[in-house]
Amino acid sequence: MMMHRRNFLAGVALAASALAAPALAAPAPLRLTYVQAWPSSNLTTHIAASIIRQKLHVPVTLTTTSAGPMWAAVASGRADALLTAWLPTTHATYWARYKDKLVDLGPITTGTWLGLAVPKYVPIDSLTQLDAEHAKFGNRIVGIEAGAGLMINTHKAISAYGMHDMHLLTSSTAAMQAQLARAVAHKQWIVVTAWKPLGIWSRFPLKPLADPKHVYGVSGHIDAIVNPALEKRSPQVVAFLRQFKLPLDDIQAMMVQLDKGEPLAKVTAGWIDAHATEVAHWTQQ
């Protein structure tokens, strides 16, 4: 009887101990920051987040912001990664400021281009010709969000090419595309900040303006940038991000799908399903 009582008490103590023991800790969420207004940033980040959740079983939180705060968040450790580093030129200012606090995992997308573009019916071909025709453009260059690397470089281009009569209009990517659509519909002169990949190249008859002084740099790439702490905390995520590739043509094709009204979740899921072999290779552990 005494033996049974001791066994019972031991079982109660063991059960109480098990209840008191902390549960196994869930993996800390991966904190991705991105610029929602940039279609390529939106697509790349959501595709990567879905793969990390589904294949690596790591929770992901997404924070949308503008370019400057995005870089600052990863450098300070408030976020773990950004997948929207336009290098070597567009985000050169941010890289120079924060590179000692960051790790560049390499390119996700290659063959990018940035600069100014006009409709094909506008009879100019170079940045050197813009200022002479300033009145026909309403004295303005239609830009995007303040703080974007493209906007920083456009201010430099205005100075480098002596465009003293041209004013850079700060707006948003969506607003820029809306103004472009209206101008093209009425065959009006317009010059916009533009880049590849972007869906406007499929929607409108555009041409890039030559940049003989290379203010916007040459063809570049979009890299994955992480805070160094992530390499120790989640090496499997870092290994995936080193291999993750999203071709420029694929991004541009998905942008057209979004422009046609297809939901972001459907577009990104479709890309993941179509590239199941690559995804399996990137996430093998």
DRENTOR-322636 format. One record per residue (C-alpha): residue number from 1; x, z, y; residue in one letter. Coordinates in Angstrom, 2 decimals. Each point is the difference from the previous one (the first is absolute). Layout:
N
<fivo num="NUM" X="X" Z="Z" Y="Y" residu="A"/>
...
***
This chain:
285
<fivo num="1" X="0.00" Z="0.00" Y="0.00" residu="M"/>
<fivo num="2" X="2.81" Z="0.97" Y="2.37" residu="M"/>
<fivo num="3" X="1.78" Z="-3.29" Y="-0.84" residu="M"/>
<fivo num="4" X="-3.12" Z="-2.00" Y="0.84" residu="H"/>
<fivo num="5" X="-0.35" Z="1.87" Y="3.30" residu="R"/>
<fivo num="6" X="3.63" Z="-0.72" Y="0.91" residu="R"/>
<fivo num="7" X="-0.47" Z="-3.68" Y="-0.85" residu="N"/>
<fivo num="8" X="-3.19" Z="-0.13" Y="2.06" residu="F"/>
<fivo num="9" X="1.67" Z="1.62" Y="3.01" residu="L"/>
<fivo num="10" X="2.98" Z="-2.32" Y="-0.33" residu="A"/>
<fivo num="11" X="-2.35" Z="-2.98" Y="-0.05" residu="G"/>
<fivo num="12" X="-1.80" Z="1.25" Y="3.09" residu="V"/>
<fivo num="13" X="3.31" Z="0.50" Y="1.80" residu="A"/>
<fivo num="14" X="1.18" Z="-3.47" Y="-0.99" residu="L"/>
<fivo num="15" X="-3.23" Z="-1.57" Y="1.23" residu="A"/>
<fivo num="16" X="0.20" Z="1.92" Y="3.27" residu="A"/>
<fivo num="17" X="3.57" Z="-1.11" Y="0.41" residu="S"/>
<fivo num="18" X="-0.95" Z="-3.61" Y="-0.59" residu="A"/>
<fivo num="19" X="-2.79" Z="0.22" Y="2.56" residu="L"/>
<fivo num="20" X="2.34" Z="1.57" Y="2.52" residu="A"/>
<fivo num="21" X="2.74" Z="-2.62" Y="-0.53" residu="A"/>
<fivo num="22" X="0.02" Z="-2.78" Y="2.57" residu="P"/>
<fivo num="23" X="-1.24" Z="-3.39" Y="-1.15" residu="A"/>
<fivo num="24" X="2.53" Z="-2.80" Y="-0.30" residu="L"/>
<fivo num="25" X="0.60" Z="-1.34" Y="3.48" residu="A"/>
<fivo num="26" X="-1.36" Z="-3.47" Y="0.68" residu="A"/>
<fivo num="27" X="2.55" Z="-2.47" Y="1.37" residu="P"/>
<fivo num="28" X="0.28" Z="0.13" Y="3.78" residu="A"/>
<fivo num="29" X="-1.76" Z="-2.96" Y="1.61" residu="P"/>
<fivo num="30" X="2.05" Z="-2.89" Y="1.26" residu="L"/>
<fivo num="31" X="-0.57" Z="-0.26" Y="3.75" residu="R"/>
<fivo num="32" X="0.04" Z="-3.64" Y="1.15" residu="L"/>
<fivo num="33" X="-0.32" Z="-0.94" Y="3.66" residu="T"/>
<fivo num="34" X="-0.86" Z="-3.48" Y="1.22" residu="Y"/>
<fivo num="35" X="-1.50" Z="-2.08" Y="2.81" residu="V"/>
<fivo num="36" X="-3.54" Z="-0.85" Y="-1.02" residu="Q"/>
<fivo num="37" X="-0.33" Z="-2.58" Y="2.78" residu="A"/>
<fivo num="38" X="2.78" Z="-2.08" Y="-1.56" residu="W"/>
<fivo num="39" X="-1.53" Z="-1.92" Y="-2.93" residu="P"/>
<fivo num="40" X="3.28" Z="-0.18" Y="-1.93" residu="S"/>
<fivo num="41" X="0.56" Z="3.75" Y="0.39" residu="S"/>
<fivo num="42" X="-3.56" Z="0.70" Y="-1.10" residu="N"/>
<fivo num="43" X="0.25" Z="-2.20" Y="-3.10" residu="L"/>
<fivo num="44" X="3.50" Z="1.04" Y="-1.09" residu="T"/>
<fivo num="45" X="-0.70" Z="3.71" Y="0.40" residu="T"/>
<fivo num="46" X="-3.33" Z="-0.05" Y="-1.83" residu="H"/>
<fivo num="47" X="1.36" Z="-2.05" Y="-2.90" residu="I"/>
<fivo num="48" X="2.97" Z="2.35" Y="-0.43" residu="A"/>
<fivo num="49" X="-2.25" Z="3.06" Y="0.30" residu="A"/>
<fivo num="50" X="-2.35" Z="-1.29" Y="-2.70" residu="S"/>
<fivo num="51" X="2.86" Z="-0.72" Y="-2.39" residu="I"/>
<fivo num="52" X="1.57" Z="3.41" Y="0.58" residu="I"/>
<fivo num="53" X="-3.32" Z="1.77" Y="-0.62" residu="R"/>
<fivo num="54" X="-1.01" Z="-2.04" Y="-3.05" residu="Q"/>
<fivo num="55" X="3.33" Z="-0.53" Y="-1.75" residu="K"/>
<fivo num="56" X="2.21" Z="2.90" Y="1.12" residu="L"/>
<fivo num="57" X="-2.90" Z="2.50" Y="0.26" residu="H"/>
<fivo num="58" X="1.26" Z="1.30" Y="3.33" residu="V"/>
<fivo num="59" X="-2.64" Z="0.75" Y="2.66" residu="P"/>
<fivo num="60" X="0.44" Z="-1.85" Y="3.28" residu="V"/>
<fivo num="61" X="-1.13" Z="0.81" Y="3.52" residu="T"/>
<fivo num="62" X="-0.07" Z="-2.70" Y="2.67" residu="L"/>
<fivo num="63" X="0.45" Z="0.54" Y="3.72" residu="T"/>
<fivo num="64" X="-0.47" Z="-2.83" Y="2.45" residu="T"/>
<fivo num="65" X="1.76" Z="0.01" Y="3.35" residu="T"/>
<fivo num="66" X="2.07" Z="-2.30" Y="2.24" residu="S"/>
<fivo num="67" X="3.57" Z="-1.17" Y="-0.55" residu="A"/>
<fivo num="68" X="1.95" Z="2.68" Y="1.89" residu="G"/>
<fivo num="69" X="-1.81" Z="3.03" Y="-1.46" residu="P"/>
<fivo num="70" X="0.16" Z="-1.61" Y="-3.46" residu="M"/>
<fivo num="71" X="3.81" Z="-0.10" Y="0.07" residu="W"/>
<fivo num="72" X="0.24" Z="3.46" Y="1.57" residu="A"/>
<fivo num="73" X="-2.26" Z="1.52" Y="-2.66" residu="A"/>
<fivo num="74" X="2.17" Z="-1.20" Y="-2.90" residu="V"/>
<fivo num="75" X="3.24" Z="0.98" Y="1.76" residu="A"/>
<fivo num="76" X="-1.32" Z="3.53" Y="0.66" residu="S"/>
<fivo num="77" X="-1.42" Z="0.48" Y="-3.50" residu="G"/>
<fivo num="78" X="-3.63" Z="0.14" Y="1.13" residu="R"/>
<fivo num="79" X="-0.47" Z="-3.13" Y="-2.12" residu="A"/>
<fivo num="80" X="1.91" Z="-1.18" Y="-3.07" residu="D"/>
<fivo num="81" X="0.14" Z="-3.76" Y="0.41" residu="A"/>
<fivo num="82" X="-0.95" Z="-3.08" Y="1.97" residu="L"/>
<fivo num="83" X="-0.22" Z="-3.48" Y="-1.48" residu="L"/>
<fivo num="84" X="-0.04" Z="-1.83" Y="3.31" residu="T"/>
<fivo num="85" X="3.60" Z="-0.14" Y="1.26" residu="A"/>
<fivo num="86" X="0.49" Z="-3.42" Y="1.62" residu="W"/>
<fivo num="87" X="3.74" Z="-0.50" Y="-0.11" residu="L"/>
<fivo num="88" X="2.61" Z="-0.85" Y="1.12" residu="P"/>
<fivo num="89" X="-1.39" Z="-0.83" Y="3.47" residu="T"/>
<fivo num="90" X="-3.58" Z="1.06" Y="0.68" residu="T"/>
<fivo num="91" X="0.42" Z="3.69" Y="-0.82" residu="H"/>
<fivo num="92" X="3.70" Z="0.11" Y="0.85" residu="A"/>
<fivo num="93" X="-0.62" Z="2.60" Y="2.72" residu="T"/>
<fivo num="94" X="-1.71" Z="2.37" Y="-2.43" residu="Y"/>
<fivo num="95" X="2.60" Z="-0.54" Y="-2.73" residu="W"/>
<fivo num="96" X="2.83" Z="0.71" Y="2.43" residu="A"/>
<fivo num="97" X="-1.71" Z="3.20" Y="1.14" residu="R"/>
<fivo num="98" X="-0.89" Z="1.42" Y="-3.41" residu="Y"/>
<fivo num="99" X="2.30" Z="-1.62" Y="-2.60" residu="K"/>
<fivo num="100" X="2.03" Z="3.17" Y="-0.57" residu="D"/>
<fivo num="101" X="-3.19" Z="1.75" Y="-1.14" residu="K"/>
<fivo num="102" X="-1.38" Z="-2.77" Y="-2.21" residu="L"/>
<fivo num="103" X="0.70" Z="-2.05" Y="-3.12" residu="V"/>
<fivo num="104" X="-0.68" Z="-3.75" Y="-0.09" residu="D"/>
<fivo num="105" X="-1.11" Z="-0.95" Y="-3.52" residu="L"/>
<fivo num="106" X="0.24" Z="-3.72" Y="0.71" residu="G"/>
<fivo num="107" X="-2.43" Z="-2.84" Y="0.68" residu="P"/>
<fivo num="108" X="-3.56" Z="-0.21" Y="-1.26" residu="I"/>
<fivo num="109" X="-0.63" Z="-3.32" Y="1.75" residu="T"/>
<fivo num="110" X="2.50" Z="-2.64" Y="1.14" residu="T"/>
<fivo num="111" X="-0.23" Z="-3.06" Y="2.25" residu="G"/>
<fivo num="112" X="-1.74" Z="1.67" Y="2.93" residu="T"/>
<fivo num="113" X="-0.12" Z="-1.54" Y="3.47" residu="W"/>
<fivo num="114" X="-0.93" Z="1.38" Y="3.41" residu="L"/>
<fivo num="115" X="-0.32" Z="-1.49" Y="3.47" residu="G"/>
<fivo num="116" X="-2.51" Z="-1.75" Y="2.24" residu="L"/>
<fivo num="117" X="-2.41" Z="-2.72" Y="-1.06" residu="A"/>
<fivo num="118" X="-2.35" Z="-2.45" Y="1.68" residu="V"/>
<fivo num="119" X="-2.72" Z="-2.35" Y="-1.27" residu="P"/>
<fivo num="120" X="1.37" Z="-3.40" Y="-1.02" residu="K"/>
<fivo num="121" X="-1.91" Z="-1.72" Y="2.81" residu="Y"/>
<fivo num="122" X="2.11" Z="1.87" Y="2.60" residu="V"/>
<fivo num="123" X="2.88" Z="-2.41" Y="0.89" residu="P"/>
<fivo num="124" X="2.88" Z="2.47" Y="0.05" residu="I"/>
<fivo num="125" X="2.38" Z="0.86" Y="-2.81" residu="D"/>
<fivo num="126" X="2.40" Z="2.68" Y="1.28" residu="S"/>
<fivo num="127" X="0.08" Z="3.36" Y="1.75" residu="L"/>
<fivo num="128" X="2.07" Z="-1.73" Y="2.68" residu="T"/>
<fivo num="129" X="-3.10" Z="-1.93" Y="1.11" residu="Q"/>
<fivo num="130" X="-2.45" Z="2.88" Y="0.32" residu="L"/>
<fivo num="131" X="0.62" Z="1.23" Y="3.53" residu="D"/>
<fivo num="132" X="-0.32" Z="-3.45" Y="1.56" residu="A"/>
<fivo num="133" X="-3.52" Z="-0.21" Y="-1.43" residu="E"/>
<fivo num="134" X="-0.98" Z="3.61" Y="0.70" residu="H"/>
<fivo num="135" X="-3.20" Z="-0.83" Y="1.92" residu="A"/>
<fivo num="136" X="-1.45" Z="-1.99" Y="-2.90" residu="K"/>
<fivo num="137" X="0.46" Z="3.07" Y="-2.20" residu="F"/>
<fivo num="138" X="-1.69" Z="2.25" Y="2.55" residu="G"/>
<fivo num="139" X="3.40" Z="1.61" Y="0.66" residu="N"/>
<fivo num="140" X="-0.20" Z="1.93" Y="-3.23" residu="R"/>
<fivo num="141" X="1.29" Z="0.31" Y="-3.54" residu="I"/>
<fivo num="142" X="-2.63" Z="1.54" Y="-2.29" residu="V"/>
<fivo num="143" X="1.66" Z="2.80" Y="-1.92" residu="G"/>
<fivo num="144" X="-0.92" Z="2.64" Y="-2.55" residu="I"/>
<fivo num="145" X="0.41" Z="3.79" Y="-0.19" residu="E"/>
<fivo num="146" X="2.39" Z="1.73" Y="2.40" residu="A"/>
<fivo num="147" X="3.11" Z="1.25" Y="-1.79" residu="G"/>
<fivo num="148" X="0.07" Z="-2.78" Y="-2.60" residu="A"/>
<fivo num="149" X="3.46" Z="-1.45" Y="-0.47" residu="G"/>
<fivo num="150" X="-1.39" Z="-3.43" Y="0.84" residu="L"/>
<fivo num="151" X="-1.17" Z="1.33" Y="3.37" residu="M"/>
<fivo num="152" X="3.41" Z="1.54" Y="0.70" residu="I"/>
<fivo num="153" X="1.68" Z="-3.32" Y="-0.74" residu="N"/>
<fivo num="154" X="-2.52" Z="-1.91" Y="2.11" residu="T"/>
<fivo num="155" X="0.90" Z="2.14" Y="3.02" residu="H"/>
<fivo num="156" X="3.62" Z="-0.97" Y="-0.70" residu="K"/>
<fivo num="157" X="-0.98" Z="-3.67" Y="-0.27" residu="A"/>
<fivo num="158" X="-1.78" Z="0.12" Y="3.36" residu="I"/>
<fivo num="159" X="3.23" Z="1.19" Y="1.57" residu="S"/>
<fivo num="160" X="2.33" Z="-2.26" Y="-2.00" residu="A"/>
<fivo num="161" X="-1.94" Z="-3.16" Y="0.81" residu="Y"/>
<fivo num="162" X="-0.80" Z="0.90" Y="3.60" residu="G"/>
<fivo num="163" X="-3.75" Z="0.04" Y="-0.54" residu="M"/>
<fivo num="164" X="-0.57" Z="1.83" Y="3.28" residu="H"/>
<fivo num="165" X="-3.53" Z="-1.32" Y="0.38" residu="D"/>
<fivo num="166" X="-1.16" Z="0.95" Y="-3.50" residu="M"/>
<fivo num="167" X="-1.58" Z="3.35" Y="-0.78" residu="H"/>
<fivo num="168" X="-0.11" Z="1.45" Y="-3.54" residu="L"/>
<fivo num="169" X="-3.52" Z="1.16" Y="-0.78" residu="L"/>
<fivo num="170" X="-0.23" Z="3.01" Y="-2.30" residu="T"/>
<fivo num="171" X="-2.99" Z="-0.18" Y="-2.34" residu="S"/>
<fivo num="172" X="-0.27" Z="0.15" Y="-3.80" residu="S"/>
<fivo num="173" X="0.54" Z="-2.37" Y="-2.90" residu="T"/>
<fivo num="174" X="-3.76" Z="-0.48" Y="-0.38" residu="A"/>
<fivo num="175" X="-0.51" Z="-0.55" Y="3.73" residu="A"/>
<fivo num="176" X="2.88" Z="-2.49" Y="0.14" residu="M"/>
<fivo num="177" X="-1.53" Z="-2.01" Y="-2.84" residu="Q"/>
<fivo num="178" X="-3.43" Z="0.09" Y="1.67" residu="A"/>
<fivo num="179" X="1.43" Z="-1.31" Y="3.29" residu="Q"/>
<fivo num="180" X="1.88" Z="-2.70" Y="-1.89" residu="L"/>
<fivo num="181" X="-3.18" Z="-1.09" Y="-1.79" residu="A"/>
<fivo num="182" X="-1.89" Z="-0.30" Y="3.29" residu="R"/>
<fivo num="183" X="2.82" Z="-1.94" Y="1.67" residu="A"/>
<fivo num="184" X="0.36" Z="-2.45" Y="-2.89" residu="V"/>
<fivo num="185" X="-3.77" Z="-0.55" Y="-0.11" residu="A"/>
<fivo num="186" X="0.11" Z="-1.14" Y="3.65" residu="H"/>
<fivo num="187" X="3.42" Z="-1.70" Y="-0.16" residu="K"/>
<fivo num="188" X="1.37" Z="2.47" Y="2.58" residu="Q"/>
<fivo num="189" X="3.68" Z="0.78" Y="0.45" residu="W"/>
<fivo num="190" X="1.07" Z="3.29" Y="-1.56" residu="I"/>
<fivo num="191" X="3.27" Z="1.52" Y="-1.19" residu="V"/>
<fivo num="192" X="-0.05" Z="2.92" Y="-2.43" residu="V"/>
<fivo num="193" X="2.42" Z="2.33" Y="-1.70" residu="T"/>
<fivo num="194" X="0.03" Z="-1.16" Y="-3.60" residu="A"/>
<fivo num="195" X="1.73" Z="0.54" Y="-3.31" residu="W"/>
<fivo num="196" X="0.08" Z="-1.06" Y="-3.61" residu="K"/>
<fivo num="197" X="-1.69" Z="1.11" Y="-2.15" residu="P"/>
<fivo num="198" X="-3.23" Z="-0.12" Y="1.99" residu="L"/>
<fivo num="199" X="-3.28" Z="-1.73" Y="-0.76" residu="G"/>
<fivo num="200" X="-0.18" Z="-1.84" Y="3.33" residu="I"/>
<fivo num="201" X="2.36" Z="-2.67" Y="-1.36" residu="W"/>
<fivo num="202" X="-2.68" Z="-1.02" Y="-2.49" residu="S"/>
<fivo num="203" X="-2.89" Z="0.34" Y="2.43" residu="R"/>
<fivo num="204" X="1.29" Z="-1.77" Y="3.11" residu="F"/>
<fivo num="205" X="2.18" Z="-3.04" Y="0.85" residu="P"/>
<fivo num="206" X="3.01" Z="1.91" Y="1.33" residu="L"/>
<fivo num="207" X="3.68" Z="-0.63" Y="0.57" residu="K"/>
<fivo num="208" X="2.82" Z="2.51" Y="0.51" residu="P"/>
<fivo num="209" X="1.97" Z="-0.33" Y="3.23" residu="L"/>
<fivo num="210" X="3.73" Z="-0.53" Y="-0.32" residu="A"/>
<fivo num="211" X="2.13" Z="3.00" Y="0.92" residu="D"/>
<fivo num="212" X="3.46" Z="-1.47" Y="0.73" residu="P"/>
<fivo num="213" X="1.36" Z="3.37" Y="1.15" residu="K"/>
<fivo num="214" X="-1.15" Z="1.67" Y="-3.24" residu="H"/>
<fivo num="215" X="-1.66" Z="2.88" Y="1.82" residu="V"/>
<fivo num="216" X="-2.35" Z="0.42" Y="-2.96" residu="Y"/>
<fivo num="217" X="2.83" Z="-0.39" Y="-2.49" residu="G"/>
<fivo num="218" X="-0.07" Z="-2.25" Y="-3.00" residu="V"/>
<fivo num="219" X="-2.04" Z="0.14" Y="-3.20" residu="S"/>
<fivo num="220" X="-0.12" Z="3.58" Y="-1.22" residu="G"/>
<fivo num="221" X="-1.61" Z="2.34" Y="-2.52" residu="H"/>
<fivo num="222" X="-2.40" Z="2.94" Y="-0.31" residu="I"/>
<fivo num="223" X="1.62" Z="3.04" Y="-1.64" residu="D"/>
<fivo num="224" X="-1.09" Z="3.24" Y="-1.62" residu="A"/>
<fivo num="225" X="1.43" Z="3.03" Y="1.86" residu="I"/>
<fivo num="226" X="-0.13" Z="3.56" Y="-1.35" residu="V"/>
<fivo num="227" X="0.97" Z="3.48" Y="1.02" residu="N"/>
<fivo num="228" X="3.04" Z="1.09" Y="-2.10" residu="P"/>
<fivo num="229" X="-1.93" Z="2.99" Y="-1.36" residu="A"/>
<fivo num="230" X="-2.26" Z="-2.35" Y="-1.95" residu="L"/>
<fivo num="231" X="2.91" Z="-1.14" Y="-2.19" residu="E"/>
<fivo num="232" X="0.25" Z="3.50" Y="-1.51" residu="K"/>
<fivo num="233" X="-3.68" Z="0.89" Y="0.05" residu="R"/>
<fivo num="234" X="-1.39" Z="-3.21" Y="-1.50" residu="S"/>
<fivo num="235" X="2.72" Z="-2.23" Y="-1.46" residu="P"/>
<fivo num="236" X="-2.55" Z="-2.06" Y="-1.93" residu="Q"/>
<fivo num="237" X="-1.74" Z="-0.98" Y="3.24" residu="V"/>
<fivo num="238" X="3.31" Z="-0.93" Y="1.61" residu="V"/>
<fivo num="239" X="0.94" Z="-2.08" Y="-3.05" residu="A"/>
<fivo num="240" X="-3.30" Z="-1.87" Y="0.27" residu="F"/>
<fivo num="241" X="0.39" Z="-0.64" Y="3.73" residu="L"/>
<fivo num="242" X="3.50" Z="-1.42" Y="-0.56" residu="R"/>
<fivo num="243" X="-1.50" Z="-2.65" Y="-2.29" residu="Q"/>
<fivo num="244" X="-3.37" Z="-0.65" Y="1.65" residu="F"/>
<fivo num="245" X="-0.24" Z="-3.56" Y="1.37" residu="K"/>
<fivo num="246" X="-2.84" Z="-1.68" Y="1.88" residu="L"/>
<fivo num="247" X="0.73" Z="-3.65" Y="0.86" residu="P"/>
<fivo num="248" X="-0.79" Z="-1.25" Y="3.49" residu="L"/>
<fivo num="249" X="-2.30" Z="-2.75" Y="-1.29" residu="D"/>
<fivo num="250" X="-2.00" Z="2.54" Y="-2.01" residu="D"/>
<fivo num="251" X="-0.46" Z="2.21" Y="3.06" residu="I"/>
<fivo num="252" X="-1.13" Z="-2.95" Y="2.10" residu="Q"/>
<fivo num="253" X="-2.48" Z="-1.11" Y="-2.68" residu="A"/>
<fivo num="254" X="-1.46" Z="3.51" Y="-0.15" residu="M"/>
<fivo num="255" X="-0.31" Z="0.05" Y="3.79" residu="M"/>
<fivo num="256" X="-2.17" Z="-3.11" Y="-0.19" residu="V"/>
<fivo num="257" X="-2.20" Z="1.76" Y="-2.58" residu="Q"/>
<fivo num="258" X="-0.39" Z="2.94" Y="2.39" residu="L"/>
<fivo num="259" X="-0.80" Z="-2.36" Y="2.86" residu="D"/>
<fivo num="260" X="-2.81" Z="-1.41" Y="-2.13" residu="K"/>
<fivo num="261" X="-1.50" Z="3.48" Y="-0.33" residu="G"/>
<fivo num="262" X="1.20" Z="1.05" Y="-3.45" residu="E"/>
<fivo num="263" X="0.47" Z="3.80" Y="-0.27" residu="P"/>
<fivo num="264" X="3.57" Z="1.29" Y="0.11" residu="L"/>
<fivo num="265" X="-0.43" Z="1.88" Y="-3.30" residu="A"/>
<fivo num="266" X="-1.15" Z="-3.16" Y="-1.79" residu="K"/>
<fivo num="267" X="2.85" Z="-2.10" Y="1.42" residu="V"/>
<fivo num="268" X="2.72" Z="2.50" Y="-0.91" residu="T"/>
<fivo num="269" X="-1.44" Z="0.69" Y="-3.46" residu="A"/>
<fivo num="270" X="-0.08" Z="-3.74" Y="-0.65" residu="G"/>
<fivo num="271" X="3.69" Z="-0.34" Y="0.85" residu="W"/>
<fivo num="272" X="0.94" Z="2.93" Y="-2.26" residu="I"/>
<fivo num="273" X="-1.99" Z="-1.44" Y="-2.92" residu="D"/>
<fivo num="274" X="1.58" Z="-3.43" Y="0.49" residu="A"/>
<fivo num="275" X="3.50" Z="1.53" Y="-0.11" residu="H"/>
<fivo num="276" X="-0.48" Z="2.44" Y="-2.86" residu="A"/>
<fivo num="277" X="3.27" Z="-1.00" Y="-1.69" residu="T"/>
<fivo num="278" X="2.09" Z="0.66" Y="3.11" residu="E"/>
<fivo num="279" X="-1.83" Z="3.27" Y="0.68" residu="V"/>
<fivo num="280" X="0.68" Z="1.20" Y="-3.55" residu="A"/>
<fivo num="281" X="3.70" Z="-0.80" Y="0.41" residu="H"/>
<fivo num="282" X="0.22" Z="1.79" Y="3.37" residu="W"/>
<fivo num="283" X="-1.65" Z="3.15" Y="-1.33" residu="T"/>
<fivo num="284" X="1.54" Z="0.37" Y="-3.44" residu="Q"/>
<fivo num="285" X="1.47" Z="3.48" Y="-0.44" residu="Q"/>
***
